[in-house]
Amino acid sequence: MTTRPPAPAPSTTDPQVTPAADSGLQAGLKSRHLSMIAIGGVIGAGLFVGSGSGIAAAGPGILVSYGLVGVLVVLVMRMLGEMAAANPTSGSFSAYADRALGSWAGFTIGWLYWFFWVVVLAVEATAGAKILAGWIPAVPQWGWALIVMIVLTATNLVSVSSYGEFEFWFAGIKVVAIAAFIVIGGLALFGLLPGSDHPASGFSNLTAHGGFLPNGPGAILTGVLMVVFSFMGSEIVTLAAGETADPRAAVTKATNSVIWRIAVFYLGSILIVVSLLRWDDPAILKDGSYVAALSSIGIPHAAQIMNTIVLTSVLSCLNSGLYTASRMAFSLGRRNDAPAAFGQTTNRGVPRAAILASVVFGFVAVAFNYLWPDTVFQFLLNASGAIALFVWLVICFSQLRMRKIIERESPEKLVVRMWLYPYLTWATIALITFVLGYMLTDTAEGGGRDQVVLSTAAAVGVVVFALVRERVSGKNRANETEDRVHLS
């Protein structure tokens, strides 16, 4: 393998730039890859594993919680789609923040996002290892975590098309599984599923056991806090689009389809769960919402079926997490916000140094998870817990500025437009700020307050470092200029 130095960053005003080719990356992702990445990016393991707690807290009203967060994600993705369609780049929102808000903003949100996904690598590797160790206990859990990390690292190191192919099949399994769950559950609801002894209850469970909001309207906000982070990952498609043959068309298609993806896969499947079961059924928390729903309609081996699907989701998330972290590190390297080696690619268009650096920290985080799960690793989890919301806020503020820049420099690139600009953008900022504020009322250990406080502390630390770094580099440039003047 040979490496080549990074080329100059592409101009935002040159419509002929092909981001992949210009940056050293290769356009190795096909349309079918990106389509499935766009769909699978919205379906995380959190949907299968974490939805039970939300249902127990909010009852059928959890549908409103998912709906509110879904609207929030649709609006953020629309803003991101507007910027990405105008200027597709592997740095996505970090690069846009750099241009719109200043280099300190691009530096800060880029490194925070990288940190978020490195911690996610550890979470997902451990979750997958638990399932695999349950199936084959001869291999210890840490051994499975190591195997999973090594295999997916090798996949990402080969080529971007290898990542795309793995993600295509991982996401495809998730999509087929949820679609089958909705169809089978829907048939059971109305007594049309052969061999099922589930009563044809229709949608009566939505209101029959204490009403639609059995724990009061406030439980909707509690549900929001529980489900908001399961939506993280929908923005991955805008990073991946830079490695397609036609990034502008790919981003446009992906962002336009986000509404139906969230409506079908999240709201559709949760509606089936809370319709098949009473919201206070103990099995929802004990077995998990989807396993409990499948068991209620007489599907044999429901737990093992869901374990297989959850494992696929975990591997998909881990695969995409490594890809996303490495591409963000690559973009930071290209902008001189990270070691220059991060911005170099092999002759196959793979940012090898960025991938290896990301996976090394991922391995370290996995070790922390096994050695100090309740101290060091819990601290890392809390410190990264609110970063998703910070990223969405930065996207909003970047879009406010980037719209004016694009309209001034190249209005023909506005092929995707944010609805009701700037009013919906400001409304989204207000909603995200409200969610962050409401998280401060969650005083449980490791709860919302801990996450906001520690994530804010981490963000402030990175911002201070970025500003000091910017000031020092500015002084150095000024000194170099002065020296040249004296020498002449």
Buried (B, 14 or more C-beta within 10 A) or exposed (E): EEBEEBEEBBEBEEEEBBBBBBBBBBBBBBEEBBBBBBBBBBBBBBBBBBBBBBBBBBBBBBBBBBBBBBBBBBBBBBBBBBBBBBBBBBBBBBBBBBBBBBBBBBBBBBBBBBBBBBBBBBBBBBBBBBBBBEEEEEBEBBBBBBBBBEEBBEBBBBBBBBBBBBBBBBBBBBBEBBBEBBEBBBBBBEEEBEEBEBEEBEEEBBEEBEEBBBBEEEBBBBBBBBBBBBBBBBBBBBBBBBBBBBBBBBBBBBBBBBBEBBBBBBBBBBBBBBBBBBBBBEBBBEBBBBBBBBBBBEBEEBBEBBBBBBBBBBBBBBBBBBBBBBBBBBBBBBBBBBBEBBBBBBEBBBBBBBBBBBBEBBBBBBBBBBEEEEEBBBBBBBBBBBBBBBBBBBBBBBBBBBBEBBEEEBEEBBEBEBEEBBEBBEBBBEBBEEBBEBBBEBEEEBBBBBBBBBBBEBBEEBBEBBBEBBEEEEEEEEEEEEEEEEEE
